[in-house]
Amino acid sequence: VALPLACFCGIGFTIAAHYSNVQLFLIASAIMFGFFGLIFFGIGIEMTAECTYPASELTSAGVLGLIGQIESFIILLILGGLTKPATNSDLIHQVCSTDPNEIKDLKDYNYPLIAFAVIGTAMVLFFVPFFRPEYKRMRIERRRASQETAPRNVRF
């Protein structure tokens, strides 16, 4: 539930970023994205520990963090390549500076935001219905618990 809600809030942010005077909606969608993303982070760490059971939970979390950093770097490179120089209509709405000489390098991030929303939606559409991991650690813990509670051969 947390992943689709985080993605939905991210898409709301992406859509609202194209309009002016929607600061409250932008703030609300960013806060909700962070809230649901933080919930999903804990679930993701737990799923990593479950799916890589013989490995230590700390090792699994560390590798997951490293892969996340590498993936973020690659996505930022790709999305950075999708930027284009801002048009005159974009310059009217910018709030970075009042000096026209300082805003020569202003970029339009509409396409990167749309691409980010598409990537997020694709991940939700793939992982939510199709990701059904085997809970290795939970299965082994249940097996151990049932062996401990099972009656043993007791001789009188």
C-alpha positions in Angstrom: 0.0 0.0 0.0 2.8 2.4 0.8 4.6 2.1 -2.6 1.5 3.0 -4.7 0.6 5.9 -2.3 4.2 7.3 -2.4 4.1 7.0 -6.2 0.7 8.7 -6.4 2.0 11.6 -4.3 5.1 11.9 -6.5 2.9 12.0 -9.6 0.8 14.7 -7.9 4.0 16.7 -7.2 5.0 16.2 -10.9 1.7 17.5 -12.2 1.5 20.4 -9.8 5.1 21.5 -10.6 3.8 22.6 -14.0 1.5 25.3 -12.5 2.1 28.4 -10.5 0.5 29.4 -7.2 0.1 25.8 -6.0 2.7 26.0 -3.2 0.4 24.3 -0.6 -0.3 21.4 -2.9 3.4 21.0 -3.6 4.3 21.0 0.1 1.5 18.6 0.9 2.4 16.2 -1.9 6.1 16.3 -0.9 5.3 15.6 2.8 3.0 12.8 1.9 5.6 11.4 -0.5 8.2 11.4 2.3 5.8 9.9 4.7 4.8 6.9 2.5 8.3 6.6 1.2 9.6 6.3 4.7 7.1 3.6 5.5 8.1 1.7 2.3 11.8 2.0 3.2 11.2 -0.1 6.4 9.2 -2.6 4.5 11.9 -2.8 1.8 14.6 -3.5 4.4 12.5 -6.2 5.9 11.8 -7.8 2.6 15.5 -7.7 1.7 16.3 -9.6 4.9 13.6 -12.2 4.2 14.7 -12.8 0.6 18.4 -13.1 1.4 18.0 -15.1 4.6 21.3 -16.9 5.0 23.0 -13.6 4.7 23.1 -11.3 7.6 20.4 -8.6 7.9 23.0 -5.9 8.1 24.8 -7.2 5.0 21.5 -7.3 3.1 20.6 -3.7 4.2 24.1 -2.5 3.3 24.0 -4.0 -0.2 20.5 -2.6 -0.7 21.7 0.9 0.3 24.6 0.6 -2.1 22.5 -0.5 -5.0 20.0 2.3 -4.2 22.8 4.9 -4.4 24.1 3.5 -7.7 20.6 3.4 -9.1 20.0 7.0 -8.0 23.2 8.1 -9.7 22.2 6.5 -12.9 18.7 7.9 -12.8 20.0 11.4 -12.1 22.3 11.1 -15.1 19.5 10.0 -17.4 17.0 12.6 -16.1 19.7 15.3 -16.3 20.0 14.5 -20.0 16.3 15.1 -20.5 16.5 18.8 -19.4 16.2 21.5 -21.9 16.8 25.3 -21.7 13.8 27.1 -20.2 11.6 29.0 -22.6 10.5 32.6 -22.2 7.1 31.5 -20.8 9.0 29.5 -18.2 11.2 32.5 -17.3 8.1 34.5 -16.4 7.2 32.1 -13.6 10.7 31.5 -12.2 11.5 32.8 -8.7 15.2 32.2 -8.6 16.4 35.7 -9.4 15.2 39.1 -10.5 18.4 39.7 -12.5 17.9 38.5 -16.1 21.6 38.0 -16.5 21.6 35.4 -13.7 18.9 33.2 -15.2 20.5 32.4 -18.6 21.2 28.8 -17.6 17.8 28.1 -16.2 16.6 24.6 -17.2 13.2 23.2 -17.8 12.7 20.0 -15.7 9.2 19.1 -17.1 10.5 16.1 -19.0 12.7 14.7 -16.2 9.7 15.0 -13.8 7.4 13.2 -16.2 10.1 10.5 -16.8 10.5 10.1 -13.1 6.7 9.6 -12.7 6.7 7.1 -15.5 9.5 5.1 -13.9 7.7 5.1 -10.5 4.4 4.0 -12.1 6.2 1.2 -14.0 7.8 0.0 -10.8 4.4 0.0 -9.0 2.7 -1.8 -11.8 5.4 -4.4 -11.9 6.2 -5.0 -8.2 2.8 -4.7 -6.6 1.1 -7.5 -8.5 4.1 -9.7 -9.5 6.6 -9.6 -6.7 5.8 -12.6 -4.5 9.0 -13.4 -2.6 9.7 -16.6 -0.7 9.9 -15.8 3.0 12.9 -17.9 3.8 13.7 -16.7 7.2 10.1 -16.8 8.4 9.7 -20.4 7.1 12.8 -21.6 8.9 11.8 -19.8 12.1 8.4 -21.5 12.0 10.0 -24.9 11.3 12.4 -24.4 14.3 9.4 -23.3 16.5 7.4 -26.4 15.6 10.4 -28.7 16.3 10.8 -27.1 19.7 7.2 -27.5 20.7 6.8 -31.0 19.1 6.6 -33.8 21.7 9.9 -35.7 21.9 10.4 -39.4 22.7 10.3 -39.5 26.4 11.1 -42.7 28.2 9.8 -43.4 31.7 
